[in-house]
Amino acid sequence: MNTFDRDDAGAPTLYIAEFIDGPLGGQIDSRALVRGKHAARISMVAAVAGLESVFWYDEVDERDVNGQRRVRYFFDKGESDPIDTEVEPI
């Protein structure tokens, strides 16, 4: 069963996730609303020094920017894979 919200053309309704710190700090990602809501906690996979790592992010706040929902997320270091702070993610 598909739980994604859809617009009139059948495309998923999207919001923008903004990563404010951690290894993905400054990056954004388009994500689909599920049952009209954005995710309060999300995981992202990224390569660090050639190895895939899982990073967890928690919601800080949400806002509307020119009719588009944007949600800011902060890095949960304790729940994420360890990273070498001197290595930049790819």
N, CA, C and O atoms as a MOPAC input file, in Angstrom:
PM7 MOZYME 1SCF
protein

 N      0.83500 1    -1.18500 1     0.00000 1
 C      0.00000 1     0.00000 1     0.00000 1
 C      0.87700 1     1.24400 1     0.00000 1
 O      1.81500 1     1.33500 1     0.79300 1
 N      0.59200 1     2.19600 1    -0.86900 1
 C      1.36000 1     3.42700 1    -0.99000 1
 C      0.82600 1     4.46000 1    -0.00400 1
 O     -0.35600 1     4.80000 1    -0.04400 1
 N      1.69500 1     4.96600 1     0.88700 1
 C      1.26800 1     5.93900 1     1.88500 1
 C      1.77800 1     7.33900 1     1.60500 1
 O      1.54400 1     8.24800 1     2.40200 1
 N      2.48100 1     7.53600 1     0.47500 1
 C      2.98300 1     8.85900 1     0.14500 1
 C      1.84600 1     9.76600 1    -0.27600 1
 O      0.92400 1     9.33300 1    -0.96600 1
 N      1.90500 1    11.03300 1     0.14000 1
 C      0.95500 1    12.02000 1    -0.34500 1
 C      1.28300 1    12.30700 1    -1.79600 1
 O      2.44900 1    12.26300 1    -2.19000 1
 N      0.26000 1    12.60200 1    -2.60100 1
 C      0.45600 1    12.83900 1    -4.03800 1
 C     -0.23100 1    14.13500 1    -4.44600 1
 O     -1.26400 1    14.51300 1    -3.89300 1
 N      0.37200 1    14.81300 1    -5.43600 1
 C     -0.26000 1    16.00700 1    -5.98600 1
 C     -1.26300 1    15.59400 1    -7.06000 1
 O     -1.46700 1    14.40000 1    -7.28100 1
 N     -1.89100 1    16.55600 1    -7.72800 1
 C     -2.92100 1    16.27000 1    -8.73100 1
 C     -2.39400 1    15.43400 1    -9.89300 1
 O     -3.16400 1    14.71400 1   -10.52900 1
 N     -1.09500 1    15.51800 1   -10.18000 1
 C     -0.49900 1    14.75800 1   -11.28300 1
 C     -0.03900 1    13.37000 1   -10.84000 1
 O      0.46300 1    12.59200 1   -11.65100 1
 N     -0.21000 1    13.06200 1    -9.55900 1
 C      0.18000 1    11.74700 1    -9.06100 1
 C      1.60200 1    11.66600 1    -8.54100 1
 O      2.03800 1    10.59900 1    -8.10900 1
 N      2.34100 1    12.77900 1    -8.57400 1
 C      3.71800 1    12.78500 1    -8.07100 1
 C      3.70300 1    12.94100 1    -6.54400 1
 O      2.81500 1    13.60000 1    -6.00400 1
 N      4.67400 1    12.34400 1    -5.84600 1
 C      4.72300 1    12.50600 1    -4.38400 1
 C      4.87200 1    13.97300 1    -3.99900 1
 O      5.55700 1    14.73400 1    -4.68100 1
 N      4.22700 1    14.36300 1    -2.90600 1
 C      4.39500 1    15.70300 1    -2.35700 1
 C      5.71000 1    15.71800 1    -1.59100 1
 O      5.93200 1    14.89400 1    -0.70400 1
 N      6.57700 1    16.65800 1    -1.93900 1
 C      7.92200 1    16.68000 1    -1.38000 1
 C      8.11300 1    17.80500 1    -0.37100 1
 O      7.39400 1    18.80400 1    -0.38600 1
 N      9.08500 1    17.62300 1     0.49500 1
 C      9.58000 1    18.69300 1     1.35600 1
 C     11.10000 1    18.66000 1     1.27100 1
 O     11.68300 1    17.69000 1     0.78800 1
 N     11.73200 1    19.72400 1     1.74300 1
 C     13.18900 1    19.83200 1     1.71600 1
 C     13.74100 1    19.60500 1     3.12100 1
 O     13.35700 1    20.29600 1     4.06400 1
 N     14.64300 1    18.63200 1     3.25600 1
 C     15.35900 1    18.38400 1     4.50100 1
 C     16.68100 1    19.13600 1     4.42700 1
 O     17.44200 1    18.98100 1     3.47200 1
 N     16.94700 1    19.95400 1     5.44700 1
 C     18.19200 1    20.72400 1     5.52600 1
 C     19.02000 1    20.17200 1     6.68400 1
 O     18.54600 1    20.12500 1     7.81900 1
 N     20.25000 1    19.75800 1     6.40400 1
 C     21.13000 1    19.21300 1     7.43400 1
 C     22.02400 1    20.34600 1     7.94100 1
 O     22.84600 1    20.88000 1     7.19600 1
 N     21.85600 1    20.70600 1     9.21700 1
 C     22.51200 1    21.91400 1     9.72600 1
 C     23.87800 1    21.66400 1    10.35200 1
 O     24.62100 1    22.61100 1    10.61000 1
 N     24.22200 1    20.39300 1    10.60100 1
 C     25.53900 1    20.11300 1    11.18100 1
 C     25.93000 1    18.67200 1    10.86800 1
 O     25.26600 1    17.99500 1    10.08300 1
 N     27.00500 1    18.21600 1    11.48400 1
 C     27.46300 1    16.84800 1    11.26900 1
 C     28.08400 1    16.66500 1     9.90600 1
 O     28.38100 1    17.64300 1     9.22000 1
 N     28.28500 1    15.42200 1     9.50500 1
 C     28.97900 1    15.14200 1     8.24500 1
 C     28.22100 1    15.61100 1     7.00700 1
 O     28.82800 1    15.78200 1     5.95000 1
 N     26.91900 1    15.82200 1     7.11100 1
 C     26.13500 1    16.29800 1     5.96500 1
 C     25.76000 1    17.76600 1     6.10700 1
 O     24.92900 1    18.26700 1     5.35000 1
 N     26.36200 1    18.46100 1     7.06700 1
 C     26.05900 1    19.86200 1     7.32500 1
 C     26.11900 1    20.70400 1     6.05900 1
 O     27.09000 1    20.63700 1     5.30500 1
 N     25.06500 1    21.50300 1     5.82600 1
 C     25.00100 1    22.37200 1     4.65800 1
 C     24.34100 1    21.72700 1     3.45300 1
 O     24.06700 1    22.41300 1     2.46800 1
 N     24.08100 1    20.44300 1     3.50300 1
 C     23.43900 1    19.76100 1     2.37400 1
 C     21.92400 1    19.75200 1     2.54800 1
 O     21.41100 1    19.91700 1     3.65500 1
 N     21.21300 1    19.55600 1     1.42500 1
 C     19.76100 1    19.42600 1     1.45800 1
 C     19.36700 1    18.15200 1     0.71100 1
 O     20.14600 1    17.61000 1    -0.07200 1
 N     18.13700 1    17.68300 1     0.97000 1
 C     17.62500 1    16.48100 1     0.32700 1
 C     16.12200 1    16.64500 1     0.15100 1
 O     15.44500 1    17.12400 1     1.06000 1
 N     15.59200 1    16.25700 1    -0.99700 1
 C     14.14200 1    16.23900 1    -1.21300 1
 C     13.60900 1    14.92200 1    -0.69200 1
 O     14.15000 1    13.85700 1    -0.99300 1
 N     12.53300 1    14.99900 1     0.10300 1
 C     11.94100 1    13.80200 1     0.68900 1
 C     10.42800 1    13.86700 1     0.54600 1
 O      9.85900 1    14.95700 1     0.48900 1
 N      9.77500 1    12.72300 1     0.48800 1
 C      8.32600 1    12.65400 1     0.31700 1
 C      7.61000 1    12.70500 1     1.66600 1
 O      8.05400 1    12.10300 1     2.64400 1
 N      6.49000 1    13.43800 1     1.69900 1
 C      5.62500 1    13.41900 1     2.87500 1
 C      4.93500 1    12.06400 1     2.95100 1
 O      4.57300 1    11.48400 1     1.92700 1
 N      4.75700 1    11.56900 1     4.15500 1
 C      4.04400 1    10.31200 1     4.37000 1
 C      2.84500 1    10.62600 1     5.26000 1
 O      2.98800 1    11.06200 1     6.40300 1
 N      1.65400 1    10.38900 1     4.69700 1
 C      0.40200 1    10.69400 1     5.40000 1
 C      0.37400 1    12.13700 1     5.88200 1
 O     -0.08100 1    12.42800 1     6.98800 1
 N      0.87000 1    13.03700 1     5.03400 1
 C      0.83100 1    14.46800 1     5.31600 1
 C      1.89000 1    14.98100 1     6.26100 1
 O      1.86500 1    16.15300 1     6.63600 1
 N      2.82600 1    14.12700 1     6.65800 1
 C      3.83300 1    14.52800 1     7.64300 1
 C      5.24200 1    14.28200 1     7.13200 1
 O      5.48900 1    13.39200 1     6.31900 1
 N      6.15500 1    15.09900 1     7.63300 1
 C      7.56800 1    14.85000 1     7.37100 1
 C      8.10200 1    13.95600 1     8.48900 1
 O      7.47200 1    13.80500 1     9.53600 1
 N      9.25400 1    13.37500 1     8.25100 1
 C      9.87500 1    12.49900 1     9.24700 1
 C     10.52600 1    13.32800 1    10.34800 1
 O     11.23200 1    14.29600 1    10.06600 1
 N     10.28900 1    12.94900 1    11.59200 1
 C     10.91800 1    13.62700 1    12.72000 1
 C     12.36300 1    13.16100 1    12.90100 1
 O     13.18500 1    13.88200 1    13.46700 1
 N     12.66800 1    11.96000 1    12.42100 1
 C     14.01200 1    11.37900 1    12.53100 1
 C     14.29700 1    10.64800 1    11.23000 1
 O     13.48500 1     9.85100 1    10.76000 1
 N     15.46200 1    10.93200 1    10.65500 1
 C     15.81200 1    10.29300 1     9.39100 1
 C     17.24400 1     9.77200 1     9.43900 1
 O     18.08400 1    10.26600 1    10.19200 1
 N     17.49400 1     8.76800 1     8.62200 1
 C     18.85800 1     8.26300 1     8.47500 1
 C     19.32300 1     8.55900 1     7.06100 1
 O     18.53200 1     8.56900 1     6.11800 1
 N     20.59400 1     8.79500 1     6.93200 1
 C     21.21100 1     9.04700 1     5.63000 1
 C     22.46200 1     8.18900 1     5.54300 1
 O     23.16700 1     7.99000 1     6.53200 1
 N     22.72400 1     7.68900 1     4.35100 1
 C     23.93400 1     6.90400 1     4.10800 1
 C     24.86100 1     7.74800 1     3.25000 1
 O     24.44500 1     8.30500 1     2.23300 1
 N     26.11500 1     7.84000 1     3.66200 1
 C     27.11000 1     8.59600 1     2.90200 1
 C     28.44600 1     7.86800 1     2.98500 1
 O     28.72300 1     7.15600 1     3.95000 1
 N     29.25500 1     8.05700 1     1.97200 1
 C     30.58900 1     7.45800 1     1.95900 1
 C     31.57500 1     8.39700 1     2.64400 1
 O     31.66600 1     9.57400 1     2.29700 1
 N     32.30500 1     7.87200 1     3.61100 1
 C     33.34800 1     8.62100 1     4.31000 1
 C     34.61200 1     7.80300 1     4.18400 1
 O     34.66000 1     6.65400 1     4.62300 1
 N     35.64000 1     8.39100 1     3.58400 1
 C     36.91500 1     7.70200 1     3.34700 1
 C     36.69000 1     6.37600 1     2.61600 1
 O     37.37700 1     5.38900 1     2.87600 1
 N     35.71800 1     6.36700 1     1.69800 1
 C     35.45000 1     5.19100 1     0.89000 1
 C     34.57000 1     4.13500 1     1.54400 1
 O     34.28500 1     3.10500 1     0.93400 1
 N     34.14100 1     4.37500 1     2.76800 1
 C     33.28200 1     3.42300 1     3.48200 1
 C     31.89900 1     4.02000 1     3.69500 1
 O     31.77400 1     5.18400 1     4.07700 1
 N     30.84700 1     3.22000 1     3.44800 1
 C     29.49800 1     3.69800 1     3.69100 1
 C     29.24400 1     3.78200 1     5.19000 1
 O     29.58500 1     2.87200 1     5.94600 1
 N     28.64100 1     4.88800 1     5.60600 1
 C     28.31100 1     5.11200 1     7.01000 1
 C     26.86400 1     5.55900 1     7.09500 1
 O     26.34800 1     6.19800 1     6.17700 1
 N     26.20200 1     5.21800 1     8.21000 1
 C     24.81900 1     5.63000 1     8.44500 1
 C     24.82100 1     6.75500 1     9.46100 1
 O     25.39000 1     6.62800 1    10.54500 1
 N     24.17700 1     7.86000 1     9.10100 1
 C     24.08800 1     9.03200 1     9.97200 1
 C     22.63500 1     9.30300 1    10.31000 1
 O     21.78200 1     9.33000 1     9.42300 1
 N     22.34700 1     9.50200 1    11.58500 1
 C     20.99200 1     9.79700 1    12.04900 1
 C     20.85700 1    11.28600 1    12.32500 1
 O     21.75100 1    11.92200 1    12.88300 1
 N     19.71400 1    11.82300 1    11.91700 1
 C     19.39800 1    13.23900 1    12.11000 1
 C     18.00400 1    13.37800 1    12.71200 1
 O     17.08800 1    12.63600 1    12.35700 1
 N     17.85200 1    14.34200 1    13.63200 1
 C     16.58000 1    14.62100 1    14.29800 1
 C     16.09000 1    16.02300 1    13.94000 1
 O     16.88000 1    16.94800 1    13.75000 1
 N     14.78000 1    16.15200 1    13.85400 1
 C     14.15300 1    17.43100 1    13.48700 1
 C     14.45300 1    18.51600 1    14.51800 1
 O     14.41100 1    18.28100 1    15.72600 1
 N     14.75900 1    19.70800 1    14.00800 1
 C     14.91700 1    20.89400 1    14.84500 1
 C     13.64400 1    21.72400 1    14.75000 1
 O     13.03400 1    22.06000 1    15.76500 1
 N     13.25000 1    22.05100 1    13.52400 1
 C     12.04600 1    22.84000 1    13.29800 1
 C     11.61300 1    22.71400 1    11.84900 1
 O     12.31600 1    22.13500 1    11.02200 1
 N     10.43800 1    23.26800 1    11.55600 1
 C      9.95100 1    23.29500 1    10.17700 1
 C      9.43600 1    24.69500 1     9.89300 1
 O      9.02200 1    25.42300 1    10.79500 1
 N      9.47300 1    25.05700 1     8.60500 1
 C      8.98300 1    26.36700 1     8.20600 1
 C      8.55500 1    26.31400 1     6.75000 1
 O      8.89900 1    25.38700 1     6.01700 1
 N      7.80600 1    27.31700 1     6.35000 1
 C      7.34800 1    27.43500 1     4.97000 1
 C      8.19200 1    28.50700 1     4.29400 1
 O      8.30100 1    29.62500 1     4.79900 1
 N      8.79000 1    28.17200 1     3.15400 1
 C      9.57800 1    29.12800 1     2.38300 1
 C      8.97900 1    29.17800 1     0.98600 1
 O      9.13500 1    28.24500 1     0.19700 1
 N      8.29500 1    30.27300 1     0.69000 1
 C      7.64300 1    30.45600 1    -0.61900 1
 C      6.74700 1    29.27400 1    -0.99200 1
 O      6.77000 1    28.80900 1    -2.13100 1
 N      5.96200 1    28.79100 1    -0.03200 1
 C      5.02800 1    27.70700 1    -0.29300 1
 C      5.62100 1    26.31800 1    -0.24400 1
 O      4.92200 1    25.34300 1    -0.52200 1
 N      6.88600 1    26.20100 1     0.10000 1
 C      7.53700 1    24.88900 1     0.17700 1
 C      7.90800 1    24.58600 1     1.62700 1
 O      8.49700 1    25.41900 1     2.31600 1
 N      7.55600 1    23.38300 1     2.08200 1
 C      7.90000 1    22.98500 1     3.44000 1
 C      9.38600 1    22.66200 1     3.51000 1
 O      9.91600 1    21.91500 1     2.68700 1
 N     10.05400 1    23.24700 1     4.52100 1
 C     11.47700 1    22.98200 1     4.75400 1
 C     11.63700 1    22.58500 1     6.21600 1
 O     11.11000 1    23.23900 1     7.11500 1
 N     12.37300 1    21.50300 1     6.43300 1
 C     12.58700 1    20.99000 1     7.78300 1
 C     14.08800 1    20.93000 1     8.04200 1
 O     14.84800 1    20.38100 1     7.24600 1
 N     14.50400 1    21.51200 1     9.18100 1
 C     15.91800 1    21.47200 1     9.54700 1
 C     16.16100 1    20.29900 1    10.49700 1
 O     15.34500 1    20.00400 1    11.37000 1
 N     17.31300 1    19.63600 1    10.30100 1
 C     17.68000 1    18.45900 1    11.09400 1
 C     19.08200 1    18.63100 1    11.67700 1
 O     19.97400 1    19.17800 1    11.02900 1
 N     19.26500 1    18.14700 1    12.92900 1
 C     20.59100 1    18.16500 1    13.54100 1
 C     21.11600 1    16.74700 1    13.68200 1
 O     20.34400 1    15.79200 1    13.77000 1
 N     22.41700 1    16.62200 1    13.70200 1
 C     23.14400 1    15.35400 1    13.71200 1
 C     23.08000 1    14.69000 1    15.08900 1
 O     23.34900 1    15.33500 1    16.10300 1
 N     22.72500 1    13.40800 1    15.12700 1
 C     22.73400 1    12.60800 1    16.34800 1
 C     24.00600 1    11.75700 1    16.33300 1
 O     24.00300 1    10.62000 1    15.86200 1
 N     25.07200 1    12.32000 1    16.84900 1
 C     26.37700 1    11.66100 1    16.81900 1
 C     26.37300 1    10.32900 1    17.57000 1
 O     27.00500 1     9.36900 1    17.12800 1
 N     25.67300 1    10.26400 1    18.68800 1
 C     25.65900 1     9.05800 1    19.51000 1
 C     25.01600 1     7.85400 1    18.83700 1
 O     25.37800 1     6.71800 1    19.14400 1
 N     24.07700 1     8.07100 1    17.93200 1
 C     23.37500 1     6.98000 1    17.25400 1
 C     23.94300 1     6.68000 1    15.86800 1
 O     23.57800 1     5.68100 1    15.24700 1
 N     24.83100 1     7.54100 1    15.38800 1
 C     25.38900 1     7.40000 1    14.04200 1
 C     26.67500 1     6.58700 1    14.05500 1
 O     27.30400 1     6.40600 1    15.09800 1
 N     27.05500 1     6.09700 1    12.87000 1
 C     28.34100 1     5.41300 1    12.74700 1
 C     29.45000 1     6.39800 1    13.08400 1
 O     29.34100 1     7.58200 1    12.76600 1
 N     30.51700 1     5.92400 1    13.72300 1
 C     31.64000 1     6.81800 1    14.03900 1
 C     32.34000 1     7.27700 1    12.77000 1
 O     32.42300 1     6.53700 1    11.78900 1
 N     32.84300 1     8.50500 1    12.80000 1
 C     33.59100 1     9.03900 1    11.66900 1
 C     34.86100 1     9.69700 1    12.17400 1
 O     34.94200 1    10.13900 1    13.32000 1
 N     35.85000 1     9.75100 1    11.29600 1
 C     37.08800 1    10.47200 1    11.56500 1
 C     36.80300 1    11.92800 1    11.25100 1
 O     36.49600 1    12.26300 1    10.10700 1
 N     36.89900 1    12.80500 1    12.25400 1
 C     36.53200 1    14.20200 1    12.05500 1
 C     37.43100 1    14.94100 1    11.07100 1
 O     37.08300 1    16.03500 1    10.62600 1
 N     38.57700 1    14.36600 1    10.72400 1
 C     39.46500 1    15.01600 1     9.76500 1
 C     39.17100 1    14.60900 1     8.33100 1
 O     39.77400 1    15.14700 1     7.40200 1
 N     38.25300 1    13.66600 1     8.13600 1
 C     37.91300 1    13.19600 1     6.79500 1
 C     36.59600 1    13.80900 1     6.37800 1
 O     35.61500 1    13.74300 1     7.11900 1
 N     36.56100 1    14.40900 1     5.19400 1
 C     35.33800 1    15.00700 1     4.66900 1
 C     34.51600 1    13.93800 1     3.94600 1
 O     35.07900 1    13.09800 1     3.24500 1
 N     33.16200 1    13.96100 1     4.11300 1
 C     32.32000 1    13.00800 1     3.38500 1
 C     32.36800 1    13.26100 1     1.88000 1
 O     32.61000 1    14.38500 1     1.43900 1
 N     32.13800 1    12.22000 1     1.10800 1
 C     32.14200 1    12.32100 1    -0.35200 1
 C     30.75900 1    12.68300 1    -0.82700 1
 O     30.53600 1    12.82000 1    -2.02900 1

